[in-house]
C-alpha cells in the first residue's frame, strides 16, 4: 500500500478532512494534497509525528506500511498517547529514569502583569515521563508544566479535560506550533502564526472556530506566550 493510500485510509477512519490534517501537522492544505496524490513519497520528522497522532495510527505503519495500523494489546494508541509515559502504582517509588510531572493550575494577577503564578492541583494524579524522553526532546524537566484543557476548540486533536505538557522555555513563536498563551486573564491553547506586520493569528483545529487576528499593538499588550505544547494525554473522545 502506497503512502497516499495509507493516509487516505486513516483519514477516512478518523473522519478528518485535508484541512483538519493540515492544521494538525502545521502545514498548508496543498502539502496534504501532495501526500494524497502521491507527489510526496515519504513522511518524516515532525510531519510524520503529528500526522500519526492526528490520524490515530502507528508512526511506523504510516511511514512504511509495516506492522499493524494501530497498536495491539492495549486500548490506547501509541501514536496518540503521551510519548514515553509509563503507568506506575501510586505506592511504588519512582525509578531513577522516571520523572513525575504534577498538574498545575495557573492564576494571573489583576491587570496586565506578564508573570503567571502556578499552583499544584493536589487532587489529580501526576503524569510520569522517562528522563530519556526529555533528553531526546532537549527539554529541561524542571521547566515544564501540565495544564488541563477546557472547551472544544482543538478537537479532534485535544478534547475537553485532556492535559497538555508545556515547555516554559519555548516562548519564541514558530508558525504552526501549538502554544499555551495568556490572553488577558485567560489561559488558551492555540496554534500561532505571526505575519510580517506583527499581526498574531490564533488558530483552532476545530473548523467551527474561525481564526482570530490580533494586531501587533494589541497582541503585545494583551497576549503573552507561556510555552509550547510538547505532549498531551487524556481520554477525550473515547
N, CA and C atoms as a LAMMPS dump frame, in Angstrom:
ITEM: TIMESTEP
0
ITEM: NUMBER OF ATOMS
714
ITEM: BOX BOUNDS ff ff ff
-5.0000000000000000e+02 5.0000000000000000e+02
-5.0000000000000000e+02 5.0000000000000000e+02
-5.0000000000000000e+02 5.0000000000000000e+02
ITEM: ATOMS id mol type element x y z
1 1 1 N 0.846 -1.194 0
2 1 2 C 0 0 0
3 1 3 C 0.886 1.249 0
4 2 1 N 0.612 2.15 -0.901
5 2 2 C 1.384 3.379 -1.016
6 2 3 C 1.083 4.323 0.155
7 3 1 N 2.005 5.286 0.363
8 3 2 C 1.797 6.274 1.413
9 3 3 C 0.467 6.988 1.231
10 4 1 N 0.165 7.403 0.003
11 4 2 C -1.081 8.123 -0.255
12 4 3 C -2.294 7.278 0.121
13 5 1 N -2.223 5.98 -0.14
14 5 2 C -3.343 5.095 0.177
15 5 3 C -3.485 4.91 1.685
16 6 1 N -2.342 4.838 2.381
17 6 2 C -2.403 4.697 3.844
18 6 3 C -3.007 5.946 4.47
19 7 1 N -2.608 7.111 3.977
20 7 2 C -3.144 8.356 4.533
21 7 3 C -4.643 8.462 4.268
22 8 1 N -5.063 8.123 3.041
23 8 2 C -6.497 8.186 2.709
24 8 3 C -7.308 7.255 3.598
25 9 1 N -6.795 6.05 3.815
26 9 2 C -7.494 5.089 4.664
27 9 3 C -7.613 5.611 6.089
28 10 1 N -6.499 6.121 6.629
29 10 2 C -6.503 6.611 8.005
30 10 3 C -7.391 7.841 8.152
31 11 1 N -7.377 8.734 7.154
32 11 2 C -8.237 9.919 7.199
33 11 3 C -9.709 9.524 7.199
34 12 1 N -10.051 8.53 6.387
35 12 2 C -11.443 8.085 6.315
36 12 3 C -11.896 7.523 7.645
37 13 1 N -11.064 6.689 8.258
38 13 2 C -11.438 6.073 9.529
39 13 3 C -11.465 7.088 10.658
40 14 1 N -10.606 8.112 10.575
41 14 2 C -10.564 9.138 11.625
42 14 3 C -11.587 10.239 11.39
43 15 1 N -12.177 10.276 10.189
44 15 2 C -13.15 11.311 9.866
45 15 3 C -12.535 12.69 9.715
46 16 1 N -11.285 12.746 9.227
47 16 2 C -10.584 14.021 9.067
48 16 3 C -10.565 14.454 7.614
49 17 1 N -10.649 15.745 7.399
50 17 2 C -10.524 16.325 6.07
51 17 3 C -9.079 16.724 5.814
52 18 1 N -8.783 17.145 4.596
53 18 2 C -7.439 17.628 4.283
54 18 3 C -7.096 18.844 5.142
55 19 1 N -8.08 19.71 5.347
56 19 2 C -7.84 20.905 6.165
57 19 3 C -7.537 20.514 7.608
58 20 1 N -8.292 19.524 8.138
59 20 2 C -8.043 19.057 9.508
60 20 3 C -6.621 18.537 9.659
61 21 1 N -6.208 17.695 8.71
62 21 2 C -4.879 17.097 8.799
63 21 3 C -3.791 18.154 8.633
64 22 1 N -4.026 19.11 7.753
65 22 2 C -3.05 20.183 7.558
66 22 3 C -2.853 20.986 8.833
67 23 1 N -3.943 21.301 9.508
68 23 2 C -3.849 22.064 10.752
69 23 3 C -3.12 21.268 11.833
70 24 1 N -3.412 19.974 11.918
71 24 2 C -2.768 19.143 12.931
72 24 3 C -1.266 19.075 12.717
73 25 1 N -0.834 19.103 11.447
74 25 2 C 0.586 18.984 11.124
75 25 3 C 1.281 20.331 11.01
76 26 1 N 0.501 21.423 11.067
77 26 2 C 1.099 22.741 10.941
78 26 3 C 1.578 23.051 9.539
79 27 1 N 0.905 22.466 8.535
80 27 2 C 1.264 22.716 7.142
81 27 3 C 0.048 23.268 6.411
82 28 1 N 0.247 23.666 5.169
83 28 2 C -0.855 24.178 4.378
84 28 3 C -1.562 23.024 3.651
85 29 1 N -2.87 23.172 3.383
86 29 2 C -3.629 22.101 2.71
87 29 3 C -2.986 21.591 1.417
88 30 1 N -2.333 22.435 0.589
89 30 2 C -1.685 21.885 -0.609
90 30 3 C -0.625 20.832 -0.296
91 31 1 N 0.02 20.948 0.859
92 31 2 C 1.001 19.941 1.246
93 31 3 C 0.331 18.595 1.462
94 32 1 N -0.806 18.611 2.153
95 32 2 C -1.555 17.375 2.369
96 32 3 C -2.059 16.829 1.043
97 33 1 N -2.474 17.725 0.147
98 33 2 C -2.911 17.296 -1.181
99 33 3 C -1.783 16.552 -1.905
100 34 1 N -0.547 17.04 -1.704
101 34 2 C 0.594 16.356 -2.305
102 34 3 C 0.791 14.968 -1.731
103 35 1 N 0.536 14.815 -0.432
104 35 2 C 0.643 13.477 0.171
105 35 3 C -0.407 12.537 -0.419
106 36 1 N -1.606 13.082 -0.646
107 36 2 C -2.723 12.243 -1.094
108 36 3 C -2.637 11.896 -2.575
109 37 1 N -1.955 12.71 -3.345
110 37 2 C -1.854 12.453 -4.787
111 37 3 C -0.59 11.69 -5.151
112 38 1 N 0.252 11.424 -4.151
113 38 2 C 1.449 10.641 -4.417
114 38 3 C 2.663 11.463 -4.79
115 39 1 N 2.53 12.796 -4.803
116 39 2 C 3.696 13.623 -5.117
117 39 3 C 4.766 13.479 -4.048
118 40 1 N 4.338 13.306 -2.811
119 40 2 C 5.286 13.057 -1.721
120 40 3 C 5.36 11.561 -1.471
121 41 1 N 6.535 11.011 -1.51
122 41 2 C 6.714 9.572 -1.334
123 41 3 C 6.965 9.202 0.122
124 42 1 N 7.365 10.2 0.949
125 42 2 C 7.733 9.895 2.32
126 42 3 C 7.171 10.958 3.254
127 43 1 N 6.941 10.558 4.5
128 43 2 C 6.65 11.476 5.593
129 43 3 C 7.733 11.288 6.638
130 44 1 N 8.307 12.399 7.1
131 44 2 C 9.392 12.293 8.075
132 44 3 C 9.232 13.349 9.155
133 45 1 N 10.009 13.16 10.227
134 45 2 C 10.141 14.174 11.267
135 45 3 C 8.826 14.598 11.888
136 46 1 N 8.679 15.897 12.089
137 46 2 C 7.514 16.448 12.773
138 46 3 C 6.225 16.17 12.015
139 47 1 N 6.277 16.199 10.673
140 47 2 C 5.076 15.907 9.902
141 47 3 C 4.579 14.495 10.149
142 48 1 N 5.504 13.549 10.206
143 48 2 C 5.134 12.158 10.466
144 48 3 C 4.537 12.025 11.862
145 49 1 N 5.181 12.632 12.854
146 49 2 C 4.71 12.542 14.233
147 49 3 C 3.307 13.122 14.376
148 50 1 N 3.103 14.327 13.87
149 50 2 C 1.805 14.987 14.037
150 50 3 C 0.717 14.302 13.221
151 51 1 N 1.059 13.817 12.025
152 51 2 C 0.065 13.117 11.199
153 51 3 C -0.376 11.83 11.877
154 52 1 N 0.58 11.066 12.427
155 52 2 C 0.244 9.814 13.112
156 52 3 C -0.647 10.077 14.311
157 53 1 N -0.331 11.128 15.068
158 53 2 C -1.145 11.458 16.24
159 53 3 C -2.561 11.849 15.825
160 54 1 N -2.679 12.698 14.81
161 54 2 C -3.998 13.163 14.376
162 54 3 C -4.828 12.028 13.803
163 55 1 N -4.18 11.11 13.092
164 55 2 C -4.89 10.007 12.437
165 55 3 C -5.095 8.821 13.362
166 56 1 N -4.389 8.793 14.481
167 56 2 C -4.551 7.699 15.424
168 56 3 C -3.934 6.4 14.956
169 57 1 N -2.785 6.484 14.276
170 57 2 C -2.117 5.285 13.765
171 57 3 C -0.666 5.27 14.231
172 58 1 N -0.021 4.105 14.068
173 58 2 C 1.381 3.97 14.426
174 58 3 C 2.252 4.712 13.41
175 59 1 N 3.291 5.379 13.903
176 59 2 C 4.198 6.102 13.015
177 59 3 C 4.855 5.164 12
178 60 1 N 5.27 3.992 12.469
179 60 2 C 5.951 3.052 11.578
180 60 3 C 5.033 2.615 10.443
181 61 1 N 3.779 2.332 10.779
182 61 2 C 2.827 1.932 9.735
183 61 3 C 2.609 3.068 8.738
184 62 1 N 2.436 4.276 9.24
185 62 2 C 2.189 5.408 8.351
186 62 3 C 3.386 5.668 7.45
187 63 1 N 4.586 5.545 7.993
188 63 2 C 5.795 5.849 7.231
189 63 3 C 6.145 4.769 6.216
190 64 1 N 5.978 3.497 6.614
191 64 2 C 6.472 2.397 5.757
192 64 3 C 5.419 1.37 5.378
193 65 1 N 4.315 1.36 6.1
194 65 2 C 3.293 0.348 5.839
195 65 3 C 3.532 -0.95 6.582
196 66 1 N 4.602 -1.042 7.352
197 66 2 C 4.926 -2.284 8.052
198 66 3 C 4.228 -2.35 9.403
199 67 1 N 3.904 -3.583 9.817
200 67 2 C 3.265 -3.787 11.105
201 67 3 C 1.795 -3.421 11.082
202 68 1 N 1.141 -3.537 12.254
203 68 2 C -0.283 -3.2 12.324
204 68 3 C -0.511 -1.7 12.179
205 69 1 N -1.7 -1.362 11.732
206 69 2 C -2.058 0.048 11.571
207 69 3 C -2.066 0.756 12.921
208 70 1 N -2.585 0.054 13.925
209 70 2 C -2.646 0.609 15.271
210 70 3 C -2.009 -0.359 16.246
211 71 1 N -1.671 0.155 17.412
212 71 2 C -1.067 -0.694 18.43
213 71 3 C -2.053 -1.756 18.868
214 72 1 N -1.555 -2.927 19.179
215 72 2 C -2.388 -4.023 19.641
216 72 3 C -2.083 -4.315 21.097
217 73 1 N -3.029 -4.969 21.766
218 73 2 C -2.812 -5.383 23.148
219 73 3 C -3.087 -4.304 24.168
220 74 1 N -3.555 -3.165 23.712
221 74 2 C -3.859 -2.088 24.66
222 74 3 C -4.925 -1.217 24.043
223 75 1 N -5.824 -0.687 24.858
224 75 2 C -6.92 0.118 24.342
225 75 3 C -6.446 1.462 23.842
226 76 1 N -5.326 1.926 24.305
227 76 2 C -4.809 3.223 23.877
228 76 3 C -3.951 3.059 22.657
229 77 1 N -3.726 4.139 21.958
230 77 2 C -2.934 4.134 20.731
231 77 3 C -1.61 4.791 21.011
232 78 1 N -0.512 4.135 20.671
233 78 2 C 0.805 4.695 20.983
234 78 3 C 1.084 5.967 20.226
235 79 1 N 0.389 6.175 19.093
236 79 2 C 0.626 7.397 18.331
237 79 3 C -0.054 8.579 18.975
238 80 1 N -1.201 8.323 19.655
239 80 2 C -1.935 9.427 20.257
240 80 3 C -1.704 9.527 21.747
241 81 1 N -1.185 8.461 22.371
242 81 2 C -0.903 8.51 23.799
243 81 3 C 0.351 9.33 24.046
244 82 1 N 0.515 9.879 25.24
245 82 2 C 1.681 10.69 25.527
246 82 3 C 2.973 9.908 25.33
247 83 1 N 3.962 10.57 24.759
248 83 2 C 5.215 9.913 24.448
249 83 3 C 5.904 9.43 25.716
250 84 1 N 6.283 8.157 25.744
251 84 2 C 7.14 7.599 26.781
252 84 3 C 6.545 7.739 28.174
253 85 1 N 5.222 7.673 28.302
254 85 2 C 4.61 7.731 29.623
255 85 3 C 4.406 6.306 30.133
256 86 1 N 4.713 6.071 31.392
257 86 2 C 4.672 4.736 31.976
258 86 3 C 3.712 4.734 33.153
259 87 1 N 2.869 3.683 33.249
260 87 2 C 1.939 3.559 34.362
261 87 3 C 2.66 2.977 35.57
262 88 1 N 2.474 3.595 36.734
263 88 2 C 3.114 3.14 37.961
264 88 3 C 2.083 3.085 39.078
265 89 1 N 2.279 2.16 40.015
266 89 2 C 1.411 2.108 41.177
267 89 3 C 1.73 3.298 42.08
268 90 1 N 0.7 3.958 42.634
269 90 2 C 0.953 5.162 43.443
270 90 3 C 1.894 4.929 44.618
271 91 1 N 1.912 3.699 45.162
272 91 2 C 2.751 3.439 46.326
273 91 3 C 4.167 3.007 45.966
274 92 1 N 4.418 2.772 44.682
275 92 2 C 5.75 2.359 44.26
276 92 3 C 6.681 3.566 44.171
277 93 1 N 7.943 3.417 44.569
278 93 2 C 8.902 4.518 44.376
279 93 3 C 9.188 4.702 42.895
280 94 1 N 9.483 5.929 42.512
281 94 2 C 9.767 6.207 41.108
282 94 3 C 11.13 5.642 40.716
283 95 1 N 11.216 4.964 39.58
284 95 2 C 12.53 4.519 39.094
285 95 3 C 13.423 5.725 38.827
286 96 1 N 14.715 5.496 38.778
287 96 2 C 15.671 6.588 38.581
288 96 3 C 15.478 7.317 37.259
289 97 1 N 14.959 6.597 36.241
290 97 2 C 14.834 7.209 34.92
291 97 3 C 13.441 7.77 34.662
292 98 1 N 12.658 7.944 35.732
293 98 2 C 11.284 8.43 35.577
294 98 3 C 11.111 9.731 36.341
295 99 1 N 10.423 10.673 35.714
296 99 2 C 10.163 11.981 36.318
297 99 3 C 8.659 12.183 36.425
298 100 1 N 8.218 12.623 37.575
299 100 2 C 6.803 12.869 37.825
300 100 3 C 6.488 14.34 37.563
301 101 1 N 5.44 14.582 36.783
302 101 2 C 5.037 15.959 36.468
303 101 3 C 3.592 16.155 36.931
304 102 1 N 3.365 16.866 38.025
305 102 2 C 2.005 17.077 38.519
306 102 3 C 1.245 18.068 37.647
307 103 1 N -0.06 18.041 37.784
308 103 2 C -0.884 19.01 37.063
309 103 3 C -0.878 20.331 37.821
310 104 1 N -0.831 21.422 37.082
311 104 2 C -0.797 22.748 37.692
312 104 3 C -2.04 23.54 37.325
313 105 1 N -2.402 24.426 38.206
314 105 2 C -3.438 25.416 37.919
315 105 3 C -2.722 26.745 37.76
316 106 1 N -3.119 27.489 36.758
317 106 2 C -2.454 28.761 36.504
318 106 3 C -3.364 29.906 36.929
319 107 1 N -2.775 30.883 37.593
320 107 2 C -3.527 32.044 38.022
321 107 3 C -2.773 33.306 37.619
322 108 1 N -3.527 34.324 37.263
323 108 2 C -2.934 35.581 36.837
324 108 3 C -3.321 36.681 37.818
325 109 1 N -2.388 37.583 38.04
326 109 2 C -2.693 38.729 38.886
327 109 3 C -3.558 39.706 38.111
328 110 1 N -4.185 40.594 38.824
329 110 2 C -5.02 41.596 38.174
330 110 3 C -4.17 42.484 37.27
331 111 1 N -4.796 42.999 36.238
332 111 2 C -4.074 43.874 35.322
333 111 3 C -3.348 43.082 34.256
334 112 1 N -2.281 43.658 33.719
335 112 2 C -1.581 43.058 32.585
336 112 3 C -0.21 42.51 32.969
337 113 1 N -0.028 42.127 34.231
338 113 2 C 1.235 41.522 34.629
339 113 3 C 1.536 40.293 33.796
340 114 1 N 2.781 40.129 33.343
341 114 2 C 3.124 39.065 32.411
342 114 3 C 3.431 37.741 33.107
343 115 1 N 3.855 37.774 34.367
344 115 2 C 4.312 36.558 35.022
345 115 3 C 3.137 35.824 35.671
346 116 1 N 2.807 34.636 35.202
347 116 2 C 1.717 33.869 35.818
348 116 3 C 2.182 33.208 37.104
349 117 1 N 1.237 32.835 37.924
350 117 2 C 1.523 32.114 39.156
351 117 3 C 0.954 30.708 39.019
352 118 1 N 1.759 29.697 39.326
353 118 2 C 1.341 28.312 39.178
354 118 3 C 1.069 27.697 40.541
355 119 1 N -0.052 26.995 40.65
356 119 2 C -0.379 26.259 41.862
357 119 3 C -0.674 24.81 41.487
358 120 1 N -0.198 23.867 42.305
359 120 2 C -0.395 22.454 42.013
360 120 3 C -1.829 22.041 42.293
361 121 1 N -2.351 21.157 41.44
362 121 2 C -3.649 20.535 41.661
363 121 3 C -3.411 19.269 42.474
364 122 1 N -3.517 19.37 43.778
365 122 2 C -3.126 18.283 44.664
366 122 3 C -3.986 17.032 44.485
367 123 1 N -5.228 17.185 44.047
368 123 2 C -6.142 16.041 43.97
369 123 3 C -5.949 15.211 42.708
370 124 1 N -5.159 15.676 41.768
371 124 2 C -5.005 14.973 40.495
372 124 3 C -3.692 14.202 40.454
373 125 1 N -3.742 13.039 39.827
374 125 2 C -2.556 12.204 39.718
375 125 3 C -1.545 12.838 38.764
376 126 1 N -0.256 12.809 39.112
377 126 2 C 0.763 13.326 38.194
378 126 3 C 0.992 12.369 37.042
379 127 1 N 1.557 12.862 35.966
380 127 2 C 1.977 12.022 34.849
381 127 3 C 3.447 11.7 35.038
382 128 1 N 3.869 10.548 34.552
383 128 2 C 5.277 10.161 34.672
384 128 3 C 5.894 10.044 33.294
385 129 1 N 7.074 10.595 33.154
386 129 2 C 7.807 10.602 31.893
387 129 3 C 9.197 10.023 32.107
388 130 1 N 9.703 9.367 31.108
389 130 2 C 11.08 8.901 31.174
390 130 3 C 12.037 10.076 30.957
391 131 1 N 13.09 10.085 31.721
392 131 2 C 14.104 11.128 31.587
393 131 3 C 14.682 11.137 30.18
394 132 1 N 14.807 9.969 29.565
395 132 2 C 15.368 9.887 28.216
396 132 3 C 14.512 10.644 27.211
397 133 1 N 13.2 10.715 27.468
398 133 2 C 12.328 11.464 26.549
399 133 3 C 12.654 12.951 26.619
400 134 1 N 12.81 13.474 27.836
401 134 2 C 13.181 14.884 27.979
402 134 3 C 14.532 15.156 27.313
403 135 1 N 15.461 14.251 27.496
404 135 2 C 16.779 14.431 26.899
405 135 3 C 16.702 14.411 25.384
406 136 1 N 15.929 13.491 24.847
407 136 2 C 15.78 13.396 23.396
408 136 3 C 15.154 14.661 22.816
409 137 1 N 14.164 15.198 23.514
410 137 2 C 13.467 16.396 23.039
411 137 3 C 14.179 17.686 23.435
412 138 1 N 15.293 17.545 24.184
413 138 2 C 16.058 18.699 24.66
414 138 3 C 15.189 19.66 25.472
415 139 1 N 14.467 19.071 26.411
416 139 2 C 13.583 19.826 27.299
417 139 3 C 14.081 19.677 28.725
418 140 1 N 14.154 20.787 29.442
419 140 2 C 14.516 20.765 30.84
420 140 3 C 13.285 20.364 31.652
421 141 1 N 13.297 19.192 32.313
422 141 2 C 12.101 18.747 33.046
423 141 3 C 11.699 19.675 34.177
424 142 1 N 12.622 20.528 34.619
425 142 2 C 12.282 21.488 35.666
426 142 3 C 11.563 22.711 35.107
427 143 1 N 11.447 22.755 33.775
428 143 2 C 10.821 23.905 33.127
429 143 3 C 9.584 23.508 32.325
430 144 1 N 8.845 22.512 32.836
431 144 2 C 7.604 22.109 32.198
432 144 3 C 6.453 22.197 33.191
433 145 1 N 5.26 22.375 32.666
434 145 2 C 4.039 22.379 33.463
435 145 3 C 2.965 21.602 32.712
436 146 1 N 2.066 20.995 33.474
437 146 2 C 0.913 20.318 32.885
438 146 3 C -0.344 21.11 33.206
439 147 1 N -1.172 21.327 32.167
440 147 2 C -2.425 22.045 32.33
441 147 3 C -3.572 21.228 31.755
442 148 1 N -4.76 21.438 32.298
443 148 2 C -5.943 20.756 31.797
444 148 3 C -6.638 21.624 30.756
445 149 1 N -7.049 20.983 29.683
446 149 2 C -7.695 21.683 28.571
447 149 3 C -9.184 21.828 28.858
448 150 1 N -9.724 22.992 28.545
449 150 2 C -11.167 23.2 28.64
450 150 3 C -11.691 23.626 27.275
451 151 1 N -12.908 23.206 26.966
452 151 2 C -13.515 23.59 25.704
453 151 3 C -13.183 22.621 24.584
454 152 1 N -13.732 22.917 23.403
455 152 2 C -13.614 22.001 22.258
456 152 3 C -12.916 22.637 21.062
457 153 1 N -12.199 23.743 21.261
458 153 2 C -11.652 24.468 20.114
459 153 3 C -10.559 23.693 19.386
460 154 1 N -9.924 22.718 20.055
461 154 2 C -8.85 21.966 19.399
462 154 3 C -9.259 20.522 19.082
463 155 1 N -10.545 20.207 19.163
464 155 2 C -10.982 18.869 18.758
465 155 3 C -10.834 18.716 17.245
466 156 1 N -10.448 17.519 16.751
467 156 2 C -10.312 16.259 17.476
468 156 3 C -8.903 15.983 17.993
469 157 1 N -8.016 16.979 17.979
470 157 2 C -6.664 16.752 18.476
471 157 3 C -6.615 16.782 20.002
472 158 1 N -7.329 17.737 20.605
473 158 2 C -7.425 17.839 22.057
474 158 3 C -8.897 17.937 22.434
475 159 1 N -9.275 17.167 23.448
476 159 2 C -10.654 17.185 23.908
477 159 3 C -10.736 17.832 25.288
478 160 1 N -11.96 18.234 25.633
479 160 2 C -12.224 18.826 26.936
480 160 3 C -11.73 17.901 28.043
481 161 1 N -10.912 18.463 28.951
482 161 2 C -10.333 17.791 30.111
483 161 3 C -9.14 16.901 29.78
484 162 1 N -8.636 16.929 28.557
485 162 2 C -7.312 16.374 28.287
486 162 3 C -6.285 17.248 29.012
487 163 1 N -5.059 16.762 29.141
488 163 2 C -3.995 17.587 29.706
489 163 3 C -2.879 17.749 28.681
490 164 1 N -2.158 18.853 28.79
491 164 2 C -1.041 19.13 27.889
492 164 3 C 0.21 19.407 28.717
493 165 1 N 1.345 19.022 28.173
494 165 2 C 2.639 19.303 28.788
495 165 3 C 3.241 20.494 28.055
496 166 1 N 3.566 21.547 28.796
497 166 2 C 4.022 22.805 28.206
498 166 3 C 5.458 23.071 28.62
499 167 1 N 6.309 23.345 27.629
500 167 2 C 7.701 23.715 27.889
501 167 3 C 7.782 25.234 28.035
502 168 1 N 8.06 25.698 29.243
503 168 2 C 8.067 27.139 29.522
504 168 3 C 9.229 27.858 28.852
505 169 1 N 10.244 27.106 28.399
506 169 2 C 11.407 27.729 27.774
507 169 3 C 11.183 28.05 26.298
508 170 1 N 10.121 27.545 25.709
509 170 2 C 9.848 27.786 24.292
510 170 3 C 8.755 28.839 24.158
511 171 1 N 9.166 30.085 24.153
512 171 2 C 8.208 31.185 24.048
513 171 3 C 8.34 31.95 22.736
514 172 1 N 9.383 31.632 21.953
515 172 2 C 9.508 32.245 20.633
516 172 3 C 8.556 31.538 19.679
517 173 1 N 7.748 32.292 18.97
518 173 2 C 6.709 31.713 18.13
519 173 3 C 7.299 31.111 16.865
520 174 1 N 6.999 29.841 16.641
521 174 2 C 7.302 29.149 15.392
522 174 3 C 5.97 28.895 14.713
523 175 1 N 5.782 29.421 13.514
524 175 2 C 4.496 29.32 12.841
525 175 3 C 3.987 27.886 12.796
526 176 1 N 2.713 27.734 13.167
527 176 2 C 2.058 26.442 13.069
528 176 3 C 2.213 25.546 14.273
529 177 1 N 2.96 25.98 15.301
530 177 2 C 3.126 25.172 16.502
531 177 3 C 2.048 25.544 17.527
532 178 1 N 1.815 24.609 18.445
533 178 2 C 0.749 24.769 19.43
534 178 3 C 1.325 25.334 20.731
535 179 1 N 0.695 26.389 21.243
536 179 2 C 1.22 27.083 22.417
537 179 3 C 0.133 27.287 23.473
538 180 1 N 0.594 27.38 24.72
539 180 2 C -0.256 27.863 25.799
540 180 3 C 0.012 29.359 25.918
541 181 1 N -1.032 30.156 25.865
542 181 2 C -0.859 31.597 25.899
543 181 3 C -1.761 32.214 26.964
544 182 1 N -1.31 33.357 27.427
545 182 2 C -2.175 34.184 28.257
546 182 3 C -2.837 35.207 27.347
547 183 1 N -4.158 35.236 27.367
548 183 2 C -4.909 36.226 26.6
549 183 3 C -5.76 36.982 27.616
550 184 1 N -5.299 38.179 27.985
551 184 2 C -5.946 38.88 29.087
552 184 3 C -5.679 38.099 30.36
553 185 1 N -6.73 37.619 31.009
554 185 2 C -6.586 36.799 32.206
555 185 3 C -7.04 35.366 31.956
556 186 1 N -7.002 34.937 30.704
557 186 2 C -7.404 33.584 30.337
558 186 3 C -6.208 32.789 29.826
559 187 1 N -6.223 31.483 30.098
560 187 2 C -5.249 30.559 29.516
561 187 3 C -5.887 29.928 28.298
562 188 1 N -5.212 30.016 27.153
563 188 2 C -5.721 29.408 25.924
564 188 3 C -4.646 28.53 25.295
565 189 1 N -5.105 27.512 24.578
566 189 2 C -4.224 26.634 23.826
567 189 3 C -4.523 26.875 22.356
568 190 1 N -3.543 27.441 21.621
569 190 2 C -3.794 27.838 20.239
570 190 3 C -2.583 27.566 19.352
571 191 1 N -2.859 27.274 18.092
572 191 2 C -1.802 27.276 17.081
573 191 3 C -1.536 28.734 16.729
574 192 1 N -0.261 29.114 16.68
575 192 2 C 0.09 30.512 16.462
576 192 3 C 0.824 30.718 15.148
577 193 1 N 0.537 31.845 14.527
578 193 2 C 1.224 32.297 13.326
579 193 3 C 1.439 33.795 13.473
580 194 1 N 2.565 34.289 12.971
581 194 2 C 2.822 35.726 13.044
582 194 3 C 3.137 36.257 11.652
583 195 1 N 2.415 37.314 11.261
584 195 2 C 2.641 37.95 9.967
585 195 3 C 3.809 38.918 10.051
586 196 1 N 4.269 39.366 8.887
587 196 2 C 5.405 40.277 8.84
588 196 3 C 5.107 41.595 9.542
589 197 1 N 3.839 42.007 9.546
590 197 2 C 3.49 43.274 10.194
591 197 3 C 3.275 43.103 11.7
592 198 1 N 3.514 41.898 12.216
593 198 2 C 3.379 41.649 13.645
594 198 3 C 2.022 41.139 14.075
595 199 1 N 1.065 41.086 13.147
596 199 2 C -0.25 40.548 13.483
597 199 3 C -0.122 39.102 13.949
598 200 1 N -0.779 38.783 15.054
599 200 2 C -0.735 37.431 15.602
600 200 3 C -2.028 36.709 15.25
601 201 1 N -1.898 35.526 14.661
602 201 2 C -3.056 34.722 14.28
603 201 3 C -3.193 33.567 15.256
604 202 1 N -4.373 33.458 15.871
605 202 2 C -4.683 32.381 16.79
606 202 3 C -5.602 31.403 16.064
607 203 1 N -5.164 30.165 15.93
608 203 2 C -5.911 29.198 15.133
609 203 3 C -6.358 28.008 15.978
610 204 1 N -7.572 27.573 15.739
611 204 2 C -8.118 26.384 16.385
612 204 3 C -8.202 25.259 15.37
613 205 1 N -8.087 24.019 15.84
614 205 2 C -8.198 22.876 14.946
615 205 3 C -9.65 22.624 14.569
616 206 1 N -10.546 22.862 15.504
617 206 2 C -11.97 22.672 15.247
618 206 3 C -12.429 23.711 14.225
619 207 1 N -12.91 23.276 13.048
620 207 2 C -13.269 24.232 11.991
621 207 3 C -14.437 25.141 12.355
622 208 1 N -15.136 24.826 13.437
623 208 2 C -16.236 25.691 13.872
624 208 3 C -15.7 27.062 14.298
625 209 1 N -14.444 27.089 14.757
626 209 2 C -13.865 28.327 15.261
627 209 3 C -13.005 28.991 14.183
628 210 1 N -13.3 30.235 13.891
629 210 2 C -12.533 30.99 12.896
630 210 3 C -11.223 31.487 13.496
631 211 1 N -10.269 31.769 12.629
632 211 2 C -9.004 32.352 13.095
633 211 3 C -9.257 33.689 13.777
634 212 1 N -8.483 33.965 14.813
635 212 2 C -8.506 35.272 15.453
636 212 3 C -7.253 36.021 15.026
637 213 1 N -7.407 37.2 14.482
638 213 2 C -6.274 38.008 14.046
639 213 3 C -6.129 39.2 14.985
640 214 1 N -5.013 39.221 15.704
641 214 2 C -4.787 40.249 16.719
642 214 3 C -3.7 41.198 16.221
643 215 1 N -4.001 42.474 15.988
644 215 2 C -2.977 43.429 15.556
645 215 3 C -1.794 43.449 16.506
646 216 1 N -0.635 43.803 15.98
647 216 2 C 0.612 43.739 16.754
648 216 3 C 0.535 44.506 18.065
649 217 1 N -0.029 45.727 18.054
650 217 2 C -0.055 46.525 19.284
651 217 3 C -0.929 45.886 20.356
652 218 1 N -2.072 45.307 19.934
653 218 2 C -2.948 44.651 20.903
654 218 3 C -2.341 43.338 21.389
655 219 1 N -1.688 42.626 20.49
656 219 2 C -1.049 41.362 20.874
657 219 3 C 0.045 41.604 21.906
658 220 1 N 0.847 42.644 21.687
659 220 2 C 1.922 42.958 22.626
660 220 3 C 1.392 43.367 23.994
661 221 1 N 0.203 43.96 24.005
662 221 2 C -0.357 44.447 25.263
663 221 3 C -1.111 43.368 26.029
664 222 1 N -1.827 42.506 25.306
665 222 2 C -2.759 41.594 25.966
666 222 3 C -2.368 40.117 25.913
667 223 1 N -1.388 39.748 25.082
668 223 2 C -1.071 38.335 24.899
669 223 3 C 0.383 38.069 25.254
670 224 1 N 0.618 37.012 25.995
671 224 2 C 1.979 36.554 26.25
672 224 3 C 2.013 35.041 26.103
673 225 1 N 3.115 34.545 25.575
674 225 2 C 3.283 33.107 25.349
675 225 3 C 3.839 32.48 26.623
676 226 1 N 3.118 31.526 27.175
677 226 2 C 3.567 30.82 28.375
678 226 3 C 4.561 29.731 28.006
679 227 1 N 4.31 29.037 26.909
680 227 2 C 5.218 27.991 26.459
681 227 3 C 4.587 27.172 25.353
682 228 1 N 5.393 26.299 24.769
683 228 2 C 4.937 25.46 23.665
684 228 3 C 4.431 24.119 24.185
685 229 1 N 3.31 23.66 23.649
686 229 2 C 2.768 22.352 23.996
687 229 3 C 3.632 21.268 23.356
688 230 1 N 4.173 20.379 24.18
689 230 2 C 5.065 19.338 23.675
690 230 3 C 4.52 17.926 23.826
691 231 1 N 3.425 17.749 24.55
692 231 2 C 2.832 16.427 24.703
693 231 3 C 1.405 16.589 25.191
694 232 1 N 0.626 15.525 25.091
695 232 2 C -0.755 15.564 25.531
696 232 3 C -1.128 14.22 26.123
697 233 1 N -2.162 14.228 26.958
698 233 2 C -2.683 12.986 27.492
699 233 3 C -4.153 13.18 27.807
700 234 1 N -4.86 12.065 27.903
701 234 2 C -6.279 12.129 28.211
702 234 3 C -7.052 11.105 27.429
703 235 1 N -8.321 10.99 27.748
704 235 2 C -9.193 10.022 27.08
705 235 3 C -10.351 10.716 26.386
706 236 1 N -10.154 12.012 26.082
707 236 2 C -11.197 12.753 25.398
708 236 3 C -11.561 12.091 24.071
709 237 1 N -12.853 12.037 23.797
710 237 2 C -13.329 11.441 22.557
711 237 3 C -13.591 9.957 22.638
712 238 1 N -13.195 9.307 23.761
713 238 2 C -13.41 7.872 23.891
714 238 3 C -14.817 7.581 24.395
